[in-house]
């Protein structure tokens, strides 16, 4: 059982009729209400309500027993309220937590649960699990959600069977080939010199177990546990960070296909083709990656399961500009890098209105605009442009020492994308672009914490236009 900061209660249960997971609320006085779903057993796939519950605690403060009303079914299938007494036991399943490297993705999206067109099976619990997994993999959560929705027939259930009669199961329809590859990843590959250290660290981090890699074990897992094996599947098949919908789905349906576009053909892969022939939209005897993605779109699985938080356009441009040759990578040119990033967005022209010779001078110009906000870390959103108006000394043409300040783009998770001296020195003065924690940039060179941030919100843009008229 796990209680989030907002009071949401998540956990697993086991009864003689089967086991499953639950989510609900736990109030400060111990009052409990939740919805439970059987993941395996006699009532697999069915949900139950628990109400008027109360959790008692031991003298040491640990949960002890849970009592309340369980709304179930009698032998005739009629709704019946039972008095339930449950004994608390420590969960052996770790709850998904965002890692430091993935927190920018988690911060950059919010779940669109309950919105029109979104399946009712896309619950807050499902959203949390998918967002966490997307963060760990470095991919768009909407793409991952679309693939899971398609593979699980929108049930988002870890026990989802294969509707075509095959043996695949679960959120992404784990196949026997996938299970075999995951086993190899945790055993054979984990002993190699090149990948062993990375895999062993992941095993410890995610709690993967080889003996859990069977169809039966996967079917009996809760959502929180199986989502970890979804991450394992993609890591075992080397899905790159930043992969798009097509790459993600190829990694599910045909991870070993040698051709990036042609996945299976009727002649070369008759068994696999037969299993997935519904994806051969033009009936030419070959299943292509583009056809598979089109099928996902045609079946209305590509939806806005998650909405971007903050200025996603600037965020994406910043992340894309941390590599390549189209933005400034030489050290000591933080403002030039930000300017080149902003020019890739619809806000480039507006940014240039306040652009001055140094980051400090530009920040001071922005300070009199509606876009400026005095620095408050709790109010930051991904895509905000953070300014330091102190530090970063340089020598001007007359030989005088002046403060140039610093500027970067907030990406979430307490991190800033920028052209900075830390990455410049770390790369051996080859590339100053990188991600650094705000605290790391609050060094002597930058004169302490940031002074403020700029946000191009629609309301502020409108106010600025009115002021110009």
C-alpha positions as CSV (number, residue, x, y, z in Angstrom):
1,X,0.0,0.0,0.0
2,X,1.3,3.5,-0.9
3,X,-0.1,6.9,-0.1
4,X,0.8,9.8,-2.4
5,X,1.2,13.3,-1.1
6,X,-2.3,14.3,-2.4
7,X,-3.9,11.6,-0.3
8,X,-4.4,9.1,-3.2
9,X,-4.1,5.5,-1.9
10,X,-2.6,2.8,-4.2
11,X,-2.0,-0.8,-3.3
12,X,-2.5,-4.5,-4.0
13,X,-4.8,-7.1,-2.4
14,X,-5.1,-10.8,-2.3
15,X,-8.3,-12.8,-1.5
16,X,-9.3,-16.5,-1.9
17,X,-11.1,-15.4,-5.1
18,X,-8.0,-13.8,-6.7
19,X,-5.7,-10.8,-6.4
20,X,-5.6,-7.4,-7.9
21,X,-4.9,-3.7,-7.2
22,X,-6.8,-0.8,-5.8
23,X,-6.8,3.0,-5.7
24,X,-8.7,5.5,-3.6
25,X,-8.3,7.9,-0.8
26,X,-7.0,7.8,2.8
27,X,-8.0,10.7,5.0
28,X,-6.0,11.9,8.0
29,X,-8.5,10.3,10.4
30,X,-8.0,6.9,8.8
31,X,-11.2,6.8,6.7
32,X,-10.7,4.8,3.6
33,X,-12.6,4.4,0.3
34,X,-11.3,2.8,-2.8
35,X,-12.0,1.0,-6.1
36,X,-10.5,-2.5,-6.4
37,X,-9.9,-4.4,-9.6
38,X,-9.2,-8.2,-9.9
39,X,-6.2,-8.8,-12.1
40,X,-6.3,-12.6,-11.8
41,X,-8.5,-15.3,-10.4
42,X,-12.3,-16.1,-10.4
43,X,-13.3,-12.4,-10.9
44,X,-10.5,-11.3,-13.2
45,X,-11.2,-8.0,-14.8
46,X,-14.1,-7.2,-12.4
47,X,-14.1,-4.1,-10.1
48,X,-15.4,-3.8,-6.6
49,X,-16.1,-0.8,-4.3
50,X,-14.9,-0.5,-0.8
51,X,-16.6,2.2,1.4
52,X,-17.0,3.4,5.0
53,X,-13.6,1.9,5.7
54,X,-11.3,2.7,8.6
55,X,-7.7,1.8,8.9
56,X,-6.3,1.1,12.3
57,X,-2.7,1.6,13.3
58,X,-0.3,-0.2,15.6
59,X,1.4,1.6,18.5
60,X,4.4,2.1,16.2
61,X,2.4,3.9,13.6
62,X,2.2,1.2,11.0
63,X,-1.1,0.2,9.4
64,X,-2.7,-2.8,11.1
65,X,-6.2,-3.7,10.0
66,X,-8.7,-2.4,7.5
67,X,-12.4,-2.7,8.1
68,X,-15.4,-1.6,6.0
69,X,-18.0,-2.5,3.4
70,X,-17.0,-4.6,0.3
71,X,-19.6,-4.3,-2.4
72,X,-19.4,-7.7,-4.1
73,X,-21.5,-10.4,-5.7
74,X,-23.4,-13.2,-4.1
75,X,-23.6,-16.8,-5.6
76,X,-26.5,-15.7,-7.8
77,X,-24.4,-12.8,-9.2
78,X,-26.5,-10.1,-7.3
79,X,-24.8,-7.0,-5.8
80,X,-24.2,-7.6,-2.1
81,X,-22.5,-5.6,0.6
82,X,-20.1,-7.7,2.8
83,X,-18.4,-6.7,6.0
84,X,-14.7,-6.9,5.3
85,X,-11.7,-7.1,7.6
86,X,-8.3,-7.1,6.0
87,X,-4.9,-7.5,7.5
88,X,-2.2,-5.2,6.2
89,X,1.0,-6.7,4.9
90,X,4.1,-4.8,3.6
91,X,4.0,-4.7,-0.2
92,X,6.9,-6.3,-2.0
93,X,6.2,-4.2,-5.1
94,X,8.0,-0.9,-5.3
95,X,5.9,2.0,-6.5
96,X,7.1,3.8,-9.7
97,X,9.1,6.9,-8.8
98,X,10.5,9.4,-11.3
99,X,14.3,9.3,-11.6
100,X,16.4,12.4,-11.7
101,X,17.1,11.9,-15.4
102,X,13.4,11.4,-16.4
103,X,11.8,14.0,-14.2
104,X,11.6,16.6,-16.9
105,X,9.2,14.4,-18.8
106,X,7.1,13.8,-15.7
107,X,7.0,17.6,-15.0
108,X,6.3,18.5,-18.6
109,X,2.9,16.6,-18.9
110,X,-0.3,16.4,-17.0
111,X,-2.9,13.6,-17.3
112,X,-6.0,14.4,-19.3
113,X,-8.1,11.9,-17.3
114,X,-11.9,12.1,-17.8
115,X,-11.7,14.4,-20.9
116,X,-14.1,13.9,-23.7
117,X,-13.0,11.0,-26.0
118,X,-10.5,9.6,-23.5
119,X,-11.4,6.0,-22.5
120,X,-12.8,5.7,-18.9
121,X,-10.3,2.9,-18.4
122,X,-7.6,5.6,-18.6
123,X,-7.7,6.2,-14.8
124,X,-5.4,8.4,-12.7
125,X,-3.5,5.2,-11.7
126,X,-3.0,4.2,-15.3
127,X,-1.9,7.7,-16.2
128,X,0.6,7.8,-13.4
129,X,2.1,4.5,-14.4
130,X,2.4,5.4,-18.1
131,X,3.9,8.9,-17.4
132,X,6.5,7.3,-15.1
133,X,7.4,4.7,-17.7
134,X,7.6,7.4,-20.5
135,X,9.9,9.4,-18.2
136,X,12.2,6.4,-17.6
137,X,12.4,5.7,-21.4
138,X,12.6,9.4,-22.5
139,X,9.7,9.2,-24.8
140,X,6.4,11.1,-25.3
141,X,3.8,9.6,-22.9
142,X,1.0,10.1,-25.5
143,X,2.9,7.8,-27.9
144,X,3.3,5.1,-25.2
145,X,-0.3,5.5,-24.1
146,X,-1.5,5.0,-27.7
147,X,0.5,1.8,-28.1
148,X,-0.8,0.4,-24.8
149,X,-4.3,1.4,-25.6
150,X,-4.0,-0.4,-29.0
151,X,-2.4,-3.5,-27.7
152,X,-4.7,-3.8,-24.7
153,X,-7.8,-3.0,-26.6
154,X,-8.2,0.2,-24.5
155,X,-8.5,-1.9,-21.3
156,X,-5.1,-0.7,-20.0
157,X,-5.2,-4.0,-18.0
158,X,-2.0,-5.9,-17.1
159,X,-4.0,-9.2,-17.5
160,X,-5.4,-8.4,-21.0
161,X,-5.4,-11.6,-23.1
162,X,-4.8,-11.7,-26.8
163,X,-8.1,-11.2,-28.5
164,X,-6.9,-13.1,-31.6
165,X,-6.4,-16.3,-29.6
166,X,-2.6,-16.0,-29.3
167,X,-0.5,-16.3,-26.2
168,X,0.5,-12.7,-25.9
169,X,-0.7,-10.9,-22.8
170,X,-0.6,-7.7,-20.8
171,X,-0.3,-4.0,-21.4
172,X,1.9,-4.3,-24.5
173,X,0.9,-7.9,-25.3
174,X,4.2,-9.5,-24.2
175,X,5.0,-12.4,-26.6
176,X,7.1,-15.5,-25.9
177,X,9.9,-13.8,-28.0
178,X,9.8,-10.7,-25.8
179,X,9.9,-12.8,-22.7
180,X,12.9,-14.7,-24.0
181,X,14.7,-11.5,-24.9
182,X,14.0,-10.0,-21.4
183,X,15.4,-13.1,-19.8
184,X,18.5,-12.9,-21.9
185,X,18.9,-9.2,-21.0
186,X,18.8,-10.0,-17.3
187,X,21.2,-13.0,-17.5
188,X,23.4,-13.2,-20.6
189,X,23.6,-9.5,-21.4
190,X,24.0,-8.6,-17.7
191,X,27.3,-10.5,-17.6
192,X,28.8,-8.7,-20.6
193,X,31.5,-6.1,-20.2
194,X,29.8,-3.5,-22.4
195,X,26.3,-3.5,-20.9
196,X,26.7,-5.5,-17.6
197,X,27.2,-2.5,-15.3
198,X,24.2,-0.6,-16.8
199,X,21.9,-3.6,-16.7
200,X,22.8,-4.6,-13.1
201,X,22.2,-1.0,-11.9
202,X,18.7,-1.2,-13.6
203,X,17.9,-4.5,-12.0
204,X,18.5,-3.0,-8.6
205,X,16.6,0.2,-9.5
206,X,13.5,-1.5,-11.0
207,X,13.4,-4.7,-9.0
208,X,13.2,-6.9,-12.1
209,X,13.3,-10.7,-11.4
210,X,14.0,-13.4,-14.0
211,X,11.5,-15.7,-12.3
212,X,8.7,-13.2,-13.0
213,X,9.3,-13.5,-16.7
214,X,6.6,-15.9,-17.7
215,X,3.1,-15.5,-19.2
216,X,1.4,-16.6,-16.0
217,X,3.5,-14.3,-13.8
218,X,2.9,-11.3,-16.1
219,X,-0.8,-11.9,-16.1
220,X,-1.0,-11.9,-12.3
221,X,0.9,-8.7,-11.9
222,X,-0.6,-5.4,-10.8
223,X,-0.4,-2.4,-13.0
224,X,2.3,-0.9,-10.9
225,X,4.5,-4.0,-11.2
226,X,3.9,-4.8,-14.8
227,X,4.7,-1.3,-16.0
228,X,8.2,-2.0,-14.7
229,X,8.4,-4.9,-17.1
230,X,7.2,-2.7,-19.9
231,X,10.2,-0.6,-19.2
232,X,12.3,-3.7,-19.3
233,X,10.9,-4.8,-22.6
234,X,11.9,-1.5,-24.3
235,X,15.3,-1.4,-22.6
236,X,16.0,-5.0,-23.6
237,X,15.2,-4.1,-27.2
238,X,17.3,-0.9,-27.0
239,X,14.6,1.6,-27.7
240,X,16.4,5.0,-28.0
241,X,15.3,8.0,-26.0
242,X,13.2,10.3,-28.1
243,X,11.7,7.5,-30.1
244,X,8.5,8.4,-31.9
245,X,5.2,6.4,-32.1
246,X,6.4,4.3,-35.1
247,X,9.7,3.3,-33.4
248,X,7.9,2.5,-30.1
249,X,5.3,0.3,-31.8
250,X,7.9,-1.4,-34.0
251,X,9.7,-2.3,-30.8
252,X,6.5,-4.0,-29.6
253,X,5.4,-5.8,-32.7
254,X,8.6,-6.5,-34.6
255,X,11.7,-5.6,-32.5
256,X,13.9,-8.0,-34.5
257,X,12.7,-7.0,-38.0
258,X,15.9,-6.3,-39.9
259,X,14.2,-3.7,-42.2
260,X,13.1,-0.5,-40.4
261,X,10.0,-0.2,-42.6
262,X,9.0,-3.7,-43.7
263,X,8.1,-5.6,-40.6
264,X,6.7,-9.0,-41.7
265,X,5.9,-10.5,-45.1
266,X,3.6,-13.4,-45.9
267,X,6.4,-15.3,-47.6
268,X,9.4,-14.7,-45.3
269,X,7.4,-14.6,-42.0
270,X,4.2,-16.6,-42.5
271,X,3.4,-17.2,-38.8
272,X,4.0,-13.6,-37.7
273,X,2.2,-12.3,-40.7
274,X,-0.8,-14.4,-39.9
275,X,-0.9,-13.1,-36.3
276,X,-0.8,-9.5,-37.5
277,X,-2.4,-9.6,-40.9
278,X,-5.0,-7.0,-39.8
279,X,-2.2,-4.5,-40.1
280,X,-1.6,-5.2,-43.8
281,X,-3.9,-2.4,-44.8
282,X,-3.2,-2.6,-48.6
283,X,-3.3,-6.4,-48.6
284,X,0.0,-6.7,-50.5
285,X,1.3,-9.5,-48.3
286,X,3.6,-7.3,-46.3
287,X,3.2,-5.3,-43.1
288,X,5.0,-2.1,-43.0
289,X,5.8,0.2,-40.0
290,X,3.8,3.0,-41.6
291,X,0.8,0.7,-42.0
292,X,1.0,-0.4,-38.3
293,X,1.0,3.3,-37.2
294,X,-1.8,4.1,-39.5
295,X,-3.9,1.3,-38.0
296,X,-3.3,2.8,-34.5
297,X,-4.6,6.1,-35.8
298,X,-7.5,4.6,-37.7
299,X,-8.7,2.8,-34.6
300,X,-8.8,6.1,-32.7
301,X,-6.1,5.2,-30.2
302,X,-3.9,8.3,-30.8
303,X,-5.4,10.8,-28.4
304,X,-4.4,13.5,-26.0
305,X,-4.0,11.3,-23.0
306,X,-1.6,13.9,-21.6
307,X,-1.5,17.6,-22.1
308,X,1.7,19.7,-22.1
309,X,2.5,21.8,-19.1
310,X,4.1,25.2,-19.7
311,X,5.4,26.3,-23.0
312,X,6.0,23.0,-24.8
313,X,7.1,24.6,-28.0
314,X,10.1,26.2,-26.3
315,X,10.8,23.1,-24.3
316,X,11.0,20.9,-27.3
317,X,13.2,23.4,-29.2
318,X,15.6,23.6,-26.2
319,X,15.9,19.8,-25.9
320,X,16.5,19.4,-29.6
321,X,19.1,22.1,-29.5
322,X,21.4,20.4,-27.0
323,X,23.0,18.6,-29.9
324,X,23.6,19.1,-33.6
325,X,25.3,22.1,-35.3
326,X,22.5,24.6,-35.6
327,X,22.9,26.3,-32.2
328,X,25.9,27.8,-30.5
329,X,28.1,25.3,-28.7
330,X,31.2,27.4,-27.9
331,X,31.5,28.4,-24.3
332,X,30.5,31.8,-22.9
333,X,27.6,32.4,-25.4
334,X,24.6,31.5,-23.3
335,X,22.4,34.2,-24.7
336,X,23.3,33.4,-28.3
337,X,22.2,29.8,-27.7
338,X,18.9,30.9,-26.2
339,X,18.3,33.3,-29.0
340,X,18.9,30.5,-31.6
341,X,16.5,28.2,-29.7
342,X,13.8,30.9,-29.6
343,X,14.1,31.6,-33.3
344,X,12.9,28.0,-33.9
345,X,9.7,28.8,-32.2
346,X,6.8,31.3,-32.8
347,X,8.2,33.4,-29.9
348,X,11.5,34.3,-31.7
349,X,10.4,37.7,-32.9
350,X,9.0,38.7,-29.5
351,X,12.2,37.5,-27.7
352,X,14.3,39.7,-30.1
353,X,12.3,42.8,-29.1
354,X,14.0,42.6,-25.6
355,X,17.3,41.1,-26.8
356,X,20.3,43.2,-25.8
357,X,24.1,42.7,-25.7
358,X,24.3,40.4,-22.7
359,X,22.0,38.1,-20.7
360,X,22.0,40.7,-17.9
361,X,21.0,43.5,-20.2
362,X,18.3,41.4,-21.9
363,X,16.9,40.3,-18.5
364,X,16.7,44.0,-17.3
365,X,14.8,44.8,-20.5
366,X,12.4,42.0,-19.9
367,X,12.0,43.1,-16.3
368,X,9.7,46.0,-17.4
369,X,7.5,43.7,-19.6
370,X,4.5,41.6,-18.5
371,X,6.5,38.5,-19.4
372,X,8.8,38.9,-16.4
373,X,8.3,37.0,-13.1
374,X,10.5,37.4,-10.0
375,X,12.1,34.1,-9.4
376,X,10.1,31.5,-7.4
377,X,11.1,27.9,-8.0
378,X,7.7,26.6,-7.0
379,X,6.1,28.6,-9.9
380,X,8.5,27.4,-12.6
381,X,7.0,25.6,-15.7
382,X,8.9,23.8,-18.5
383,X,9.7,26.3,-21.2
384,X,10.3,29.3,-18.9
385,X,13.4,31.3,-19.7
386,X,15.5,31.8,-16.5
387,X,17.7,34.9,-16.1
388,X,20.6,35.5,-13.7
389,X,21.3,39.3,-13.6
390,X,24.5,38.9,-11.6
391,X,27.9,37.2,-12.0
392,X,29.5,35.7,-15.2
393,X,32.1,38.4,-15.4
394,X,33.7,39.4,-18.7
395,X,36.2,42.0,-19.9
396,X,34.8,44.6,-22.3
397,X,36.6,46.3,-25.2
398,X,37.9,49.0,-22.8
399,X,39.4,46.4,-20.5
400,X,36.8,46.8,-17.7
401,X,35.3,43.9,-15.8
402,X,31.5,43.7,-16.2
403,X,28.7,41.3,-15.2
404,X,27.2,39.5,-18.2
405,X,24.6,37.4,-16.3
406,X,23.4,34.1,-17.5
407,X,20.2,32.7,-19.2
408,X,18.9,29.3,-19.8
409,X,15.6,27.4,-20.4
410,X,13.9,25.5,-17.7
411,X,12.9,21.9,-18.7
412,X,11.4,20.7,-15.4
413,X,12.8,18.5,-12.6
414,X,14.9,21.4,-11.3
415,X,17.0,21.4,-14.5
416,X,18.0,24.1,-16.9
417,X,19.1,23.6,-20.5
418,X,21.8,26.2,-21.4
419,X,25.2,27.0,-22.9
420,X,27.1,27.0,-19.7
421,X,30.7,26.9,-18.3
422,X,30.1,23.6,-16.4
423,X,29.5,21.6,-19.6
424,X,32.1,23.6,-21.5
425,X,34.8,22.5,-19.0
426,X,33.4,19.0,-18.7
427,X,33.6,18.4,-22.5
428,X,37.2,19.6,-22.7
429,X,36.0,22.9,-24.2
430,X,34.2,21.2,-27.1
431,X,30.5,21.8,-26.3
432,X,29.0,24.1,-23.7
433,X,25.5,22.9,-24.2
434,X,23.9,20.7,-21.5
435,X,21.5,20.1,-18.7
436,X,22.4,21.4,-15.2
437,X,20.5,21.7,-12.0
438,X,19.5,25.2,-11.0
439,X,21.6,24.7,-7.8
440,X,24.7,23.8,-9.9
441,X,24.3,27.1,-11.9
442,X,24.0,29.0,-8.6
443,X,27.7,29.1,-8.3
444,X,30.1,32.0,-7.9
445,X,30.2,32.7,-11.6
446,X,26.4,33.3,-11.8
447,X,26.2,35.3,-8.6
448,X,23.8,33.0,-6.7
449,X,20.2,32.1,-7.4
450,X,18.3,33.3,-10.5
451,X,16.6,36.7,-10.4
452,X,13.6,35.9,-12.5
453,X,12.1,34.1,-15.4
454,X,10.3,35.0,-18.6
455,X,7.1,33.2,-19.7
456,X,5.3,33.9,-23.0
457,X,1.8,33.1,-21.7
458,X,-1.2,33.8,-24.0
459,X,-2.5,36.3,-21.6
460,X,0.8,38.2,-21.3
461,X,1.2,38.2,-25.1
462,X,-2.2,39.7,-25.5
463,X,-1.4,42.4,-22.9
464,X,1.8,43.3,-24.6
465,X,0.0,43.6,-28.0
466,X,-2.5,45.9,-26.4
467,X,0.3,48.1,-24.9
468,X,1.9,48.5,-28.3
469,X,-1.3,49.7,-29.9
